[in-house]
């Protein structure tokens, strides 16, 4: 899986890294020295985004921090990364992962995809046959260690590097303790953030759905709300 290496030594791939959420996570991780690979359906586009992310991360990285960001196709990134974050749109989630079971076998796969729809009443939760998007990922990737995390982070805040810290916690759900510990440690690398254990993978449905409540908060109050768990 990660061969006992410290989280700082892991190569993190971001599938869907050309979109706002994936791009935001990539730039924040790269800025603290995590080696990042950005994946997309089109390798050339991913390579261009990677150059942009590397430049932005370098502009805020502390002295001595080495910034490394490269781009490629989803399949190449899945094969080269030690840990992969899935940040693709829900509409393409199943199709994307169905083609990556082999390169992702034995690896930690962090799913932050939210099944969200919009109508005249605002945001709402879409039904997922498997129970949640994370459980869908686990069904499609039976040989991977699927963890749900990073759902509640605002893409706008992640990409706003004028704010060096983000006030919020990352709720982490999964069935493999070692994988969850690694993901919690990865979340803790982001200044101002913590990874918090939030139950087994079967609890991913509630964690994913809570994002819709935050979207409603954001729209009403014109903010970018997050989650902070108290007394932990």
Residue frames as a rotation matrix with the C-alpha (Angstrom) as fourth column:
UNK 1
0.576 0.817 0.000 0.00
0.817 -0.576 0.000 0.00
0.000 0.000 -1.000 0.00
UNK 2
0.886 -0.345 0.310 2.36
-0.283 -0.932 -0.228 2.76
0.368 0.114 -0.923 1.20
UNK 3
0.369 -0.788 -0.493 5.13
0.441 0.615 -0.654 0.45
0.819 0.024 0.574 2.48
UNK 4
0.424 -0.143 -0.895 5.27
0.901 -0.032 0.432 2.21
-0.090 -0.989 0.115 5.84
UNK 5
-0.543 -0.656 0.525 6.48
0.715 -0.689 -0.120 5.49
0.440 0.310 0.843 4.33
UNK 6
-0.553 0.313 -0.772 5.63
0.430 -0.687 -0.587 8.79
-0.714 -0.656 0.245 5.98
UNK 7
0.466 0.851 0.244 2.79
0.678 -0.165 -0.717 10.67
-0.569 0.499 -0.653 4.32
UNK 8
0.481 -0.338 -0.809 5.22
-0.386 -0.910 0.151 13.41
-0.787 0.240 -0.568 3.25
UNK 9
-0.575 -0.815 0.072 7.01
-0.357 0.329 0.874 10.87
-0.736 0.477 -0.480 1.04
UNK 10
-0.157 0.599 0.785 3.93
0.597 0.691 -0.408 9.76
-0.787 0.405 -0.466 -0.89
UNK 11
-0.999 -0.025 -0.049 3.18
-0.029 -0.524 0.852 10.77
-0.046 0.852 0.522 -4.45
UNK 12
-0.336 0.940 -0.063 -0.42
0.220 0.014 -0.975 11.99
-0.916 -0.342 -0.211 -4.53
UNK 13
-0.913 0.138 0.384 -2.41
0.381 -0.051 0.923 11.72
0.147 0.989 -0.006 -7.73
UNK 14
-0.467 0.808 -0.359 -5.53
-0.156 -0.475 -0.866 13.81
-0.870 -0.348 0.348 -8.27
UNK 15
-0.731 0.335 0.595 -7.97
0.682 0.408 0.607 12.38
-0.039 0.849 -0.526 -10.80
UNK 16
0.454 0.833 0.315 -10.10
0.826 -0.527 0.202 15.22
0.334 0.169 -0.927 -12.04
UNK 17
-0.063 -0.615 -0.786 -7.32
0.816 -0.485 0.314 17.60
-0.575 -0.621 0.533 -11.11
UNK 18
-0.811 -0.178 0.557 -8.29
0.520 -0.657 0.546 19.89
0.269 0.733 0.625 -13.97
UNK 19
0.204 0.949 0.239 -11.55
0.525 -0.312 0.792 20.81
0.827 -0.036 -0.562 -12.18
UNK 20
0.269 -0.077 0.960 -11.91
-0.463 -0.884 0.059 23.34
0.844 -0.461 -0.273 -9.34
UNK 21
0.888 0.119 0.444 -11.93
-0.458 0.318 0.830 20.92
-0.042 -0.941 0.336 -6.38
UNK 22
0.775 -0.621 0.115 -9.09
0.626 0.780 -0.006 18.78
-0.086 0.076 0.993 -7.66
UNK 23
0.210 -0.692 0.690 -7.06
0.448 -0.560 -0.698 21.78
0.869 0.456 0.192 -8.72
UNK 24
0.501 0.048 0.864 -7.56
-0.583 -0.719 0.378 23.40
0.640 -0.693 -0.332 -5.32
UNK 25
0.946 -0.179 0.271 -6.44
-0.094 0.646 0.757 20.30
-0.311 -0.742 0.594 -3.43
UNK 26
0.596 -0.752 0.281 -3.46
0.766 0.428 -0.480 19.93
0.241 0.501 0.831 -5.76
UNK 27
0.210 -0.543 0.813 -2.20
0.072 -0.821 -0.567 23.48
0.975 0.178 -0.133 -5.26
UNK 28
0.660 0.059 0.749 -2.56
-0.699 -0.318 0.641 23.33
0.276 -0.946 -0.169 -1.46
UNK 29
0.914 -0.328 0.239 -0.77
0.182 0.858 0.481 19.98
-0.363 -0.396 0.843 -1.23
UNK 30
0.479 -0.765 0.432 1.98
0.720 0.060 -0.692 21.05
0.503 0.642 0.579 -3.62
UNK 31
0.444 -0.266 0.856 2.56
-0.273 -0.950 -0.153 24.23
0.854 -0.166 -0.494 -1.62
UNK 32
0.682 -0.211 0.700 3.50
-0.704 0.070 0.707 22.18
-0.198 -0.975 -0.101 1.47
UNK 33
-0.273 -0.958 -0.090 5.90
-0.927 0.237 0.291 20.01
-0.258 0.163 -0.952 -0.50
UNK 34
0.151 0.377 0.914 3.73
-0.074 0.926 -0.370 17.02
-0.986 -0.012 0.167 -1.44
UNK 35
-0.899 -0.396 -0.188 4.66
-0.234 0.070 0.970 15.60
-0.371 0.916 -0.156 -4.82
UNK 36
-0.002 1.000 0.014 1.47
-0.208 0.013 -0.978 15.87
-0.978 -0.005 0.208 -6.88
UNK 37
-0.951 -0.119 0.287 0.33
0.240 0.305 0.922 14.32
-0.197 0.945 -0.261 -10.16
UNK 38
-0.298 0.874 -0.384 -2.69
-0.536 -0.486 -0.691 15.85
-0.790 0.000 0.613 -11.89
UNK 39
-0.828 0.055 0.558 -4.79
0.389 0.773 0.501 13.52
-0.404 0.632 -0.661 -14.02
UNK 40
-0.191 0.800 -0.569 -7.44
-0.607 -0.551 -0.572 14.28
-0.771 0.236 0.591 -16.60
UNK 41
0.611 0.472 0.636 -9.22
0.213 0.676 -0.706 12.73
-0.763 0.567 0.312 -19.54
UNK 42
0.883 -0.373 0.284 -6.94
0.204 -0.239 -0.949 14.75
0.422 0.896 -0.135 -21.82
UNK 43
0.367 -0.823 -0.433 -3.26
0.918 0.245 0.311 14.45
-0.150 -0.512 0.846 -20.92
UNK 44
-0.394 -0.563 0.726 -2.32
0.708 -0.690 -0.151 17.70
0.586 0.454 0.671 -22.67
UNK 45
0.334 0.594 0.732 -4.87
-0.092 -0.752 0.652 19.69
0.938 -0.285 -0.196 -20.67
UNK 46
0.932 -0.004 -0.364 -3.70
0.347 0.306 0.886 18.07
0.108 -0.952 0.286 -17.43
UNK 47
0.009 -1.000 -0.015 -0.10
0.997 0.010 -0.070 18.96
0.070 -0.014 0.997 -18.24
UNK 48
-0.296 -0.062 0.953 -1.08
0.316 -0.948 0.036 22.59
0.901 0.312 0.300 -18.78
UNK 49
0.723 0.610 0.324 -3.01
-0.155 -0.315 0.937 22.76
0.673 -0.727 -0.133 -15.51
UNK 50
0.683 -0.529 -0.504 -0.06
0.731 0.507 0.457 21.13
0.014 -0.680 0.733 -13.72
UNK 51
-0.355 -0.829 0.433 2.27
0.795 -0.511 -0.328 23.90
0.493 0.227 0.840 -14.90
UNK 52
-0.001 0.459 0.889 -0.19
-0.137 -0.880 0.454 26.52
0.991 -0.121 0.064 -13.67
UNK 53
0.911 0.380 -0.159 -0.62
0.064 0.251 0.966 24.78
0.407 -0.890 0.204 -10.30
UNK 54
0.295 -0.889 -0.351 3.14
0.946 0.324 -0.024 24.42
0.135 -0.325 0.936 -9.86
UNK 55
-0.448 -0.469 0.761 3.65
0.449 -0.854 -0.262 28.12
0.773 0.224 0.594 -10.47
UNK 56
0.313 0.663 0.680 0.94
-0.351 -0.585 0.731 29.15
0.882 -0.468 0.049 -8.03
UNK 57
0.902 -0.007 -0.432 2.14
0.360 0.565 0.742 26.72
0.239 -0.825 0.512 -5.36
UNK 58
-0.026 -0.999 -0.039 5.72
0.934 -0.010 -0.357 27.96
0.357 -0.046 0.933 -5.72
UNK 59
-0.204 -0.024 0.979 4.57
0.102 -0.995 -0.003 31.54
0.974 0.100 0.206 -5.15
UNK 60
0.483 0.469 0.739 3.36
-0.665 -0.353 0.658 30.73
0.569 -0.810 0.141 -1.63
UNK 61
0.698 -0.258 -0.668 5.59
0.420 0.903 0.089 27.80
0.580 -0.343 0.739 -0.59
UNK 62
0.910 -0.413 -0.044 7.87
-0.145 -0.416 0.898 28.34
-0.389 -0.810 -0.438 2.38
UNK 63
0.322 -0.875 -0.362 11.61
-0.931 -0.222 -0.291 28.76
0.174 0.431 -0.885 1.69
UNK 64
-0.638 -0.697 0.328 13.23
-0.730 0.683 0.029 25.39
-0.244 -0.221 -0.944 1.09
UNK 65
0.060 0.735 0.676 9.99
-0.154 0.676 -0.721 23.62
-0.986 -0.061 0.153 0.13
UNK 66
-0.917 -0.389 -0.094 10.33
-0.179 0.190 0.965 21.78
-0.357 0.902 -0.244 -3.17
UNK 67
0.098 0.982 -0.159 7.24
-0.573 -0.075 -0.816 22.05
-0.813 0.171 0.556 -5.37
UNK 68
-0.930 -0.367 0.009 6.64
-0.226 0.592 0.773 19.18
-0.290 0.717 -0.634 -7.79
UNK 69
0.102 0.989 0.109 3.52
-0.224 0.129 -0.966 19.02
-0.969 0.074 0.235 -9.96
UNK 70
-0.906 -0.317 -0.279 3.20
-0.342 0.162 0.926 17.12
-0.248 0.934 -0.255 -13.23
UNK 71
0.042 0.997 -0.060 0.21
-0.755 -0.008 -0.655 16.19
-0.654 0.073 0.753 -15.36
UNK 72
-0.934 -0.287 -0.214 -0.94
-0.356 0.676 0.645 13.26
-0.040 0.679 -0.733 -17.46
UNK 73
-0.255 0.871 -0.419 -3.85
-0.416 0.293 0.861 11.02
0.873 0.394 0.287 -18.32
UNK 74
0.425 0.512 0.746 -5.99
-0.894 0.110 0.434 9.55
0.140 -0.852 0.505 -15.56
UNK 75
0.971 -0.031 -0.238 -4.67
0.036 0.999 0.017 6.06
0.237 -0.025 0.971 -16.25
UNK 76
0.130 -0.991 0.009 -1.03
0.309 0.032 -0.951 7.16
0.942 0.126 0.310 -16.14
UNK 77
-0.263 -0.171 0.950 -1.54
-0.705 -0.637 -0.310 9.09
0.658 -0.751 0.047 -12.91
UNK 78
0.732 0.597 0.329 -3.43
-0.669 0.537 0.513 6.18
0.129 -0.596 0.792 -11.34
UNK 79
0.812 -0.451 -0.371 -0.50
0.343 0.882 -0.323 3.92
0.473 0.135 0.871 -12.09
UNK 80
-0.077 -0.960 0.269 2.26
0.308 -0.279 -0.909 6.29
0.948 0.013 0.317 -10.95
UNK 81
-0.008 0.131 0.991 0.76
-0.713 -0.696 0.086 7.65
0.701 -0.706 0.099 -7.71
UNK 82
-0.918 -0.272 -0.290 1.00
0.034 0.672 -0.739 6.06
0.396 -0.688 -0.608 -4.27
UNK 83
-0.477 0.809 -0.343 -2.32
0.577 -0.006 -0.817 7.54
-0.663 -0.588 -0.464 -3.14
UNK 84
-0.823 0.236 0.517 -5.06
0.413 -0.376 0.829 8.85
0.390 0.896 0.212 -5.42
UNK 85
-0.588 0.688 -0.426 -7.74
0.051 -0.494 -0.868 11.46
-0.807 -0.532 0.255 -4.76
UNK 86
-0.566 0.504 0.652 -10.85
0.818 0.245 0.521 11.15
0.103 0.828 -0.551 -6.93
UNK 87
-0.459 0.364 -0.811 -12.33
0.183 -0.854 -0.487 14.58
-0.869 -0.372 0.325 -7.67
UNK 88
-0.960 0.155 0.231 -14.19
0.230 -0.024 0.973 13.95
0.157 0.988 -0.013 -10.92
UNK 89
-0.481 0.868 0.122 -17.80
-0.863 -0.493 0.107 15.08
0.153 -0.054 0.987 -11.51
UNK 90
-0.333 0.401 0.854 -20.32
-0.453 0.726 -0.518 12.56
-0.827 -0.559 -0.060 -10.18
UNK 91
0.659 0.666 -0.350 -21.76
-0.603 0.189 -0.775 12.05
-0.450 0.721 0.526 -13.67
UNK 92
0.491 -0.544 -0.681 -18.45
-0.598 0.358 -0.717 10.57
0.634 0.759 -0.150 -14.82
UNK 93
0.088 -0.489 0.868 -17.44
-0.974 0.138 0.177 8.88
-0.207 -0.861 -0.464 -11.55
UNK 94
0.526 0.194 0.828 -18.40
-0.240 0.968 -0.074 5.28
-0.816 -0.160 0.556 -12.32
UNK 95
0.987 -0.124 0.099 -17.12
0.130 0.280 -0.951 5.32
0.090 0.952 0.293 -15.89
UNK 96
0.435 -0.877 0.204 -13.78
-0.736 -0.477 -0.480 6.82
0.518 0.059 -0.853 -14.84
UNK 97
-0.039 -0.479 0.877 -13.10
-0.923 0.353 0.152 4.32
-0.383 -0.804 -0.456 -12.05
UNK 98
0.792 0.410 0.452 -14.32
-0.237 0.889 -0.392 1.29
-0.562 0.204 0.801 -13.99
UNK 99
0.869 -0.485 -0.095 -11.29
-0.007 0.180 -0.984 1.68
0.494 0.856 0.153 -16.27
UNK 100
0.137 -0.870 0.474 -8.77
-0.673 -0.433 -0.599 2.08
0.727 -0.237 -0.645 -13.44
UNK 101
0.914 0.291 0.284 -9.27
-0.403 0.566 0.719 -1.00
0.048 -0.771 0.635 -11.25
UNK 102
0.719 -0.677 -0.155 -5.96
0.611 0.723 -0.323 -2.53
0.331 0.138 0.934 -12.32
UNK 103
-0.139 -0.858 0.495 -3.63
0.305 -0.513 -0.803 0.50
0.942 0.040 0.332 -11.86
UNK 104
-0.003 0.196 0.981 -5.35
-0.748 -0.651 0.128 1.37
0.663 -0.733 0.149 -8.55
UNK 105
0.707 0.271 -0.654 -5.14
0.099 0.877 0.471 -2.12
0.701 -0.397 0.593 -7.08
UNK 106
0.193 -0.619 -0.761 -3.51
0.923 0.378 -0.073 -2.15
0.332 -0.689 0.644 -3.64
UNK 107
-0.747 -0.509 0.428 -3.55
0.405 -0.859 -0.315 1.66
0.528 -0.061 0.847 -3.36
UNK 108
-0.437 0.591 -0.678 -5.38
0.603 -0.367 -0.708 4.11
-0.667 -0.718 -0.197 -1.13
UNK 109
-0.603 0.366 0.709 -8.13
0.566 -0.430 0.704 5.80
0.562 0.825 0.052 -3.10
UNK 110
-0.699 0.327 -0.635 -9.64
0.415 -0.538 -0.734 8.91
-0.582 -0.777 0.241 -1.49
UNK 111
-0.412 0.650 0.638 -13.06
0.799 -0.080 0.597 9.77
0.438 0.756 -0.486 -2.87
UNK 112
-0.773 0.151 -0.616 -14.37
0.301 -0.767 -0.567 13.32
-0.558 -0.624 0.548 -2.38
UNK 113
-0.878 0.459 0.135 -17.13
0.021 -0.246 0.969 13.22
0.478 0.854 0.206 -4.99
UNK 114
-0.720 0.693 -0.031 -20.60
-0.129 -0.177 -0.976 14.42
-0.682 -0.699 0.217 -3.95
UNK 115
-0.667 0.560 0.492 -23.82
0.740 0.420 0.525 13.18
0.088 0.714 -0.694 -5.64
UNK 116
-0.447 0.408 -0.796 -25.37
0.282 -0.780 -0.558 16.63
-0.849 -0.474 0.234 -5.96
UNK 117
-0.361 0.414 0.836 -28.06
0.900 -0.082 0.429 17.95
0.246 0.907 -0.342 -8.25
UNK 118
-0.869 0.115 -0.481 -29.68
0.074 -0.931 -0.357 21.38
-0.489 -0.347 0.801 -8.64
UNK 119
-0.284 0.804 0.521 -33.21
0.905 0.046 0.423 22.49
0.316 0.592 -0.741 -9.42
UNK 120
-0.001 0.328 0.945 -35.33
0.158 -0.933 0.324 25.59
0.987 0.150 -0.051 -8.83
UNK 121
0.929 0.369 0.036 -35.23
0.000 -0.097 0.995 24.88
0.371 -0.924 -0.090 -5.07
UNK 122
0.434 -0.848 0.304 -31.46
-0.897 -0.376 0.231 24.67
-0.082 -0.373 -0.924 -4.90
UNK 123
-0.484 -0.744 -0.460 -29.03
-0.734 0.631 -0.250 21.82
0.476 0.217 -0.852 -4.25
UNK 124
0.572 0.634 0.520 -30.20
-0.803 0.564 0.195 18.31
-0.170 -0.529 0.832 -3.37
UNK 125
-0.379 -0.733 0.565 -28.74
-0.626 0.653 0.427 14.82
-0.682 -0.192 -0.706 -2.91
UNK 126
0.080 0.330 -0.941 -28.87
-0.908 0.413 0.067 12.35
0.410 0.849 0.333 -5.78
UNK 127
0.741 0.227 0.633 -29.59
-0.497 0.818 0.289 8.71
-0.452 -0.528 0.719 -5.01
UNK 128
-0.234 -0.838 -0.493 -26.65
-0.947 0.310 -0.078 6.33
0.218 0.449 -0.867 -5.44
UNK 129
0.513 0.547 -0.662 -27.51
-0.475 0.823 0.312 2.67
0.715 0.154 0.682 -5.91
UNK 130
-0.079 -0.654 -0.752 -24.58
0.389 0.674 -0.627 1.48
0.918 -0.343 0.201 -3.78
UNK 131
0.470 0.318 -0.823 -25.58
0.881 -0.113 0.460 3.83
0.053 -0.941 -0.334 -0.93
UNK 132
0.651 -0.343 -0.677 -22.91
-0.054 -0.910 0.411 6.49
-0.757 -0.231 -0.611 -1.46
UNK 133
0.811 -0.429 -0.397 -20.32
-0.513 -0.198 -0.835 7.54
0.280 0.881 -0.381 -4.02
UNK 134
-0.152 -0.913 0.378 -17.53
-0.987 0.158 -0.016 6.15
-0.045 -0.376 -0.925 -1.83
UNK 135
-0.022 0.220 0.975 -19.30
-0.299 0.930 -0.216 2.79
-0.954 -0.296 0.045 -1.67
UNK 136
0.950 0.300 -0.082 -19.69
-0.141 0.180 -0.974 2.90
-0.278 0.937 0.213 -5.45
UNK 137
0.354 -0.906 -0.234 -15.93
-0.870 -0.227 -0.437 3.41
0.343 0.358 -0.868 -5.69
UNK 138
-0.311 -0.468 0.827 -15.32
-0.785 0.617 0.054 0.46
-0.536 -0.632 -0.559 -3.36
UNK 139
0.491 0.573 0.656 -17.52
-0.071 0.777 -0.626 -1.75
-0.868 0.261 0.422 -5.52
UNK 140
0.974 -0.123 -0.188 -15.67
-0.200 -0.090 -0.976 -0.72
0.103 0.988 -0.113 -8.68
UNK 141
0.114 -0.993 0.019 -12.23
-0.648 -0.088 -0.756 -0.99
0.753 0.074 -0.654 -7.05
UNK 142
0.902 0.408 -0.139 -12.39
-0.177 0.644 0.744 -4.22
0.393 -0.647 0.654 -5.00
UNK 143
0.450 -0.811 -0.375 -8.62
0.827 0.537 -0.168 -4.43
0.338 -0.234 0.912 -4.63
UNK 144
-0.345 -0.516 0.784 -8.14
0.159 -0.856 -0.493 -0.81
0.925 -0.045 0.377 -3.49
UNK 145
-0.463 0.163 -0.871 -8.46
0.883 -0.003 -0.470 0.75
-0.079 -0.987 -0.142 -0.03
UNK 146
-0.211 0.480 0.852 -11.25
0.473 -0.713 0.519 3.29
0.856 0.512 -0.077 -0.52
UNK 147
-0.514 0.027 -0.857 -11.58
0.790 -0.374 -0.485 6.18
-0.334 -0.927 0.171 1.94
UNK 148
0.354 0.659 0.664 -14.09
0.772 -0.607 0.191 9.03
0.528 0.444 -0.723 1.85
UNK 149
0.014 -0.398 -0.917 -12.68
0.789 -0.560 0.254 12.48
-0.615 -0.727 0.306 2.68
UNK 150
-0.841 -0.488 -0.235 -12.26
0.325 -0.802 0.501 16.13
-0.433 0.345 0.833 1.59
UNK 151
-0.238 0.832 0.501 -15.97
0.949 0.090 0.301 16.57
0.205 0.548 -0.811 0.74
UNK 152
0.593 0.686 -0.422 -16.54
0.795 -0.581 0.173 19.74
-0.126 -0.438 -0.890 2.76
UNK 153
-0.305 -0.776 -0.552 -13.69
0.529 -0.620 0.579 21.92
-0.792 -0.116 0.600 1.54
UNK 154
0.722 0.570 -0.393 -14.68
0.064 -0.620 -0.782 24.90
-0.689 0.539 -0.484 -0.57
UNK 155
0.316 -0.595 0.739 -12.96
0.946 0.257 -0.197 24.84
-0.073 0.761 0.644 -3.95
UNK 156
0.703 -0.005 0.712 -13.00
0.218 -0.950 -0.222 28.64
0.677 0.311 -0.667 -3.88
UNK 157
0.860 -0.393 0.325 -11.12
-0.473 -0.377 0.796 28.73
-0.190 -0.839 -0.510 -0.58
UNK 158
0.567 -0.671 0.477 -8.69
0.483 0.740 0.467 26.03
-0.667 -0.034 0.744 -1.65
UNK 159
0.247 -0.456 0.855 -7.70
0.940 -0.100 -0.325 28.06
0.234 0.884 0.404 -4.69
UNK 160
0.822 0.061 0.566 -7.55
-0.003 -0.994 0.112 31.38
0.569 -0.094 -0.817 -2.83
UNK 161
0.226 -0.845 -0.484 -3.88
0.824 0.431 -0.368 31.37
0.519 -0.316 0.794 -1.87
UNK 162
-0.227 -0.231 0.946 -4.18
-0.232 -0.931 -0.283 34.81
0.946 -0.284 0.158 -0.29
UNK 163
0.595 0.415 0.688 -5.54
-0.785 0.116 0.609 32.83
0.173 -0.902 0.395 2.67
UNK 164
-0.357 -0.891 -0.281 -2.60
-0.787 0.449 -0.424 30.73
0.504 0.070 -0.861 3.93
UNK 165
-0.977 0.078 0.199 -4.79
-0.062 0.789 -0.611 28.61
-0.205 -0.609 -0.766 6.24
UNK 166
-0.353 0.917 -0.187 -8.25
-0.357 0.053 0.932 27.08
0.865 0.396 0.309 5.93
UNK 167
-0.688 0.164 0.707 -10.32
-0.712 0.033 -0.701 26.82
-0.138 -0.986 0.093 9.09
UNK 168
0.406 0.874 -0.265 -11.95
-0.897 0.437 0.069 23.42
0.176 0.210 0.962 8.94
UNK 169
-0.289 -0.414 0.863 -11.79
-0.560 0.805 0.199 19.70
-0.777 -0.426 -0.464 9.57
UNK 170
-0.364 0.114 -0.924 -11.83
-0.825 0.422 0.377 16.81
0.433 0.899 -0.059 7.12
UNK 171
0.262 0.530 0.807 -14.25
-0.772 0.617 -0.154 14.04
-0.579 -0.582 0.571 8.06
UNK 172
-0.502 -0.597 -0.625 -12.71
-0.834 0.526 0.168 10.69
0.228 0.606 -0.762 7.09
UNK 173
0.440 0.673 0.595 -14.67
-0.724 0.658 -0.209 7.47
-0.532 -0.339 0.776 6.63
UNK 174
-0.007 -0.452 -0.892 -13.41
-0.832 0.497 -0.245 4.03
0.554 0.741 -0.380 5.66
UNK 175
0.911 0.410 -0.033 -12.95
-0.352 0.817 0.456 0.39
0.214 -0.404 0.889 6.59
UNK 176
0.461 -0.831 -0.310 -9.15
0.683 0.556 -0.474 0.09
0.566 0.006 0.824 6.70
UNK 177
0.843 -0.053 -0.536 -7.56
0.430 -0.532 0.729 1.73
-0.324 -0.845 -0.425 9.76
UNK 178
-0.137 -0.987 -0.085 -4.09
0.668 -0.156 0.727 2.17
-0.731 0.043 0.681 8.28
UNK 179
-0.401 0.052 0.915 -5.48
0.848 -0.358 0.392 3.82
0.348 0.932 0.099 5.15
UNK 180
0.666 0.720 0.195 -7.63
0.559 -0.654 0.509 6.16
0.494 -0.230 -0.838 7.21
UNK 181
0.551 -0.558 -0.621 -4.66
0.529 -0.342 0.776 7.10
-0.645 -0.757 0.107 9.38
UNK 182
-0.494 -0.770 0.404 -2.73
0.791 -0.206 0.576 8.01
-0.360 0.604 0.711 6.24
UNK 183
-0.109 0.541 0.834 -5.56
0.728 -0.528 0.438 10.14
0.677 0.654 -0.337 4.87
UNK 184
0.854 0.383 -0.352 -6.00
0.517 -0.547 0.659 11.90
0.060 -0.745 -0.665 8.22
UNK 185
0.114 -0.906 -0.407 -2.28
0.601 -0.263 0.755 12.67
-0.791 -0.330 0.514 8.22
UNK 186
-0.543 -0.257 0.800 -2.51
0.831 -0.302 0.467 13.98
0.121 0.918 0.377 4.65
UNK 187
0.456 0.784 0.422 -5.38
0.627 -0.619 0.472 16.29
0.631 0.050 -0.774 5.64
UNK 188
0.780 -0.175 -0.601 -3.30
0.507 -0.386 0.770 17.50
-0.367 -0.906 -0.212 8.56
UNK 189
-0.314 -0.920 0.236 -0.60
0.894 -0.203 0.399 18.70
-0.319 0.336 0.886 6.19
UNK 190
-0.088 0.360 0.929 -2.93
0.622 -0.709 0.333 21.48
0.778 0.607 -0.162 5.03
UNK 191
-0.928 -0.373 0.001 -2.42
0.231 -0.576 -0.784 24.48
0.293 -0.727 0.621 7.36
UNK 192
-0.645 0.687 0.335 -5.39
-0.764 -0.586 -0.269 24.97
0.012 -0.430 0.903 9.67
UNK 193
0.276 0.814 -0.511 -6.92
-0.807 0.485 0.337 21.59
0.522 0.320 0.791 8.96
UNK 194
-0.538 -0.351 0.766 -7.26
-0.697 0.696 -0.171 18.21
-0.473 -0.626 -0.620 10.70
UNK 195
-0.431 0.433 -0.792 -8.40
-0.421 0.679 0.601 14.79
0.798 0.592 -0.111 9.59
UNK 196
-0.459 0.388 0.799 -11.14
-0.848 0.075 -0.524 13.43
-0.263 -0.918 0.295 11.88
UNK 197
-0.985 0.158 -0.075 -12.29
0.137 0.962 0.235 9.80
0.109 0.221 -0.969 11.99
UNK 198
-0.516 0.857 -0.005 -16.04
-0.839 -0.506 -0.200 9.79
-0.174 -0.099 0.980 11.19
UNK 199
0.269 0.675 0.687 -16.93
-0.564 0.689 -0.456 6.10
-0.781 -0.264 0.566 10.98
UNK 200
-0.310 -0.308 0.900 -16.99
0.361 0.837 0.411 3.19
-0.880 0.452 -0.148 8.56
UNK 201
-0.990 -0.138 -0.015 -17.41
0.031 -0.327 0.944 3.52
-0.135 0.935 0.328 4.82
UNK 202
-0.395 0.915 0.088 -21.11
0.864 0.337 0.373 2.74
0.311 0.224 -0.924 5.17
UNK 203
0.219 0.429 -0.876 -21.40
0.731 -0.667 -0.145 6.17
-0.647 -0.609 -0.460 6.84
UNK 204
-0.792 -0.603 0.100 -20.16
0.504 -0.551 0.665 7.96
-0.346 0.577 0.740 3.74
UNK 205
-0.193 0.796 0.573 -23.70
0.858 -0.146 0.492 8.74
0.476 0.587 -0.655 2.65
UNK 206
0.697 0.503 -0.511 -24.24
0.706 -0.605 0.368 11.21
-0.124 -0.618 -0.777 5.47
UNK 207
-0.072 -0.827 -0.558 -20.83
0.455 -0.525 0.720 12.81
-0.888 -0.202 0.414 5.04
UNK 208
-0.777 -0.177 0.604 -21.37
0.629 -0.186 0.755 13.32
-0.021 0.966 0.256 1.30
UNK 209
0.092 0.939 0.331 -24.89
0.858 -0.244 0.453 14.66
0.506 0.242 -0.828 1.82
UNK 210
0.353 0.006 -0.936 -23.75
0.750 -0.600 0.279 17.20
-0.560 -0.800 -0.216 4.41
UNK 211
-0.749 -0.657 0.088 -22.01
0.549 -0.541 0.637 19.02
-0.371 0.525 0.766 1.57
UNK 212
-0.328 0.712 0.620 -25.42
0.682 -0.276 0.677 19.95
0.654 0.645 -0.395 0.20
UNK 213
0.628 0.516 -0.583 -26.29
0.778 -0.419 0.468 21.62
-0.002 -0.747 -0.665 3.51
UNK 214
-0.127 -0.770 -0.626 -23.06
0.582 -0.569 0.581 23.61
-0.803 -0.290 0.521 3.30
UNK 215
-0.762 -0.067 0.645 -23.90
0.622 -0.353 0.699 24.70
0.181 0.933 0.310 -0.24
UNK 216
0.265 0.945 0.193 -27.22
0.741 -0.328 0.587 25.99
0.617 -0.012 -0.787 1.09
UNK 217
0.488 -0.203 -0.849 -25.43
0.696 -0.497 0.518 27.84
-0.527 -0.844 -0.101 3.91
UNK 218
-0.560 -0.828 -0.019 -23.02
0.618 -0.433 0.656 29.37
-0.552 0.356 0.754 1.43
UNK 219
-0.515 0.421 0.747 -25.75
0.677 -0.335 0.655 30.59
0.526 0.843 -0.113 -0.87
UNK 220
0.570 0.804 -0.167 -27.79
0.726 -0.399 0.561 32.15
0.384 -0.441 -0.811 1.90
UNK 221
0.770 -0.267 -0.580 -24.94
0.367 -0.559 0.744 33.85
-0.522 -0.785 -0.332 3.76
UNK 222
0.898 -0.438 0.047 -22.55
-0.165 -0.432 -0.887 34.49
0.409 0.789 -0.460 0.83
UNK 223
0.332 -0.795 0.508 -19.70
-0.846 -0.013 0.534 32.60
-0.418 -0.607 -0.676 2.53
UNK 224
0.105 -0.352 -0.930 -17.59
-0.558 0.753 -0.348 29.48
0.823 0.556 -0.117 2.03
UNK 225
0.457 0.194 0.868 -18.55
-0.889 0.144 0.435 27.46
-0.040 -0.970 0.238 5.09
UNK 226
-0.334 -0.560 -0.758 -16.69
-0.427 0.807 -0.408 24.39
0.840 0.187 -0.508 6.33
UNK 227
0.741 0.534 -0.407 -16.91
0.045 0.565 0.824 21.92
0.670 -0.629 0.394 9.20
UNK 228
-0.407 -0.820 0.402 -15.17
-0.576 -0.111 -0.810 22.12
0.709 -0.562 -0.427 12.57
UNK 229
0.351 0.462 -0.814 -15.59
0.294 0.772 0.564 19.22
0.889 -0.437 0.135 15.00
UNK 230
0.223 -0.219 0.950 -15.51
-0.748 -0.664 0.022 20.36
0.626 -0.715 -0.312 18.64
UNK 231
0.523 -0.022 0.852 -14.06
-0.799 0.337 0.499 18.63
-0.298 -0.941 0.159 21.72
UNK 232
0.941 -0.301 0.156 -11.67
0.335 0.893 -0.301 16.46
-0.049 0.336 0.941 19.69
